[in-house]
Amino acid sequence: MAKIPEAQNRLFKNVFVCKKCHAKIRADPQKILKGKVRCRKCKKGAFRTLKKK
């Protein structure tokens, strides 16, 4: 099965997951690293990248 680059970017580019409540957030990686982004649900600042299965 071929992977379409446009679909991969739409699903996984700039998407992060909150480590506490597992909410998905789309944000700039530089803002995540600087700690400027907060989770909408739990207000925490700890994120990880979305894992590709």
C-alpha positions as CSV (number, residue, x, y, z in Angstrom):
1,M,0.0,0.0,0.0
2,A,1.4,3.3,-1.1
3,K,1.7,6.2,1.4
4,I,0.4,9.5,0.2
5,P,2.6,12.4,1.4
6,E,-0.2,14.9,1.5
7,A,-2.3,12.6,3.8
8,Q,0.7,11.8,6.0
9,N,1.3,15.6,6.5
10,R,-2.3,16.2,7.3
11,L,-2.5,13.4,9.9
12,F,0.9,13.7,11.6
13,K,2.6,17.1,10.9
14,N,2.6,19.4,13.9
15,V,0.3,17.1,15.9
16,F,1.1,16.5,19.6
17,V,-0.6,14.6,22.4
18,C,-0.9,15.7,26.0
19,K,0.9,13.3,28.3
20,K,-1.8,13.6,31.0
21,C,-5.2,13.6,29.3
22,H,-4.2,12.3,25.8
23,A,-5.8,15.2,23.9
24,K,-4.5,16.0,20.4
25,I,-3.2,19.5,19.8
26,R,-1.9,20.9,16.5
27,A,0.8,23.5,17.2
28,D,4.2,24.7,16.0
29,P,7.0,22.5,17.3
30,Q,9.1,25.5,18.3
31,K,6.2,26.7,20.6
32,I,5.9,23.3,22.1
33,L,9.7,23.2,22.9
34,K,9.6,26.7,24.4
35,G,6.6,25.7,26.6
36,K,4.2,28.3,25.2
37,V,1.4,25.9,24.4
38,R,-1.0,24.5,27.0
39,C,-3.5,21.7,26.8
40,R,-7.1,22.9,26.3
41,K,-8.5,20.2,28.6
42,C,-6.1,19.9,31.5
43,K,-4.0,23.1,31.2
44,K,-0.7,21.1,31.3
45,G,2.3,21.8,29.2
46,A,3.7,18.3,28.7
47,F,3.3,17.0,25.1
48,R,4.7,14.2,23.0
49,T,4.6,13.6,19.2
50,L,1.8,11.5,17.7
51,K,3.0,8.0,17.1
52,K,2.6,6.6,13.6
53,K,1.3,3.0,13.6
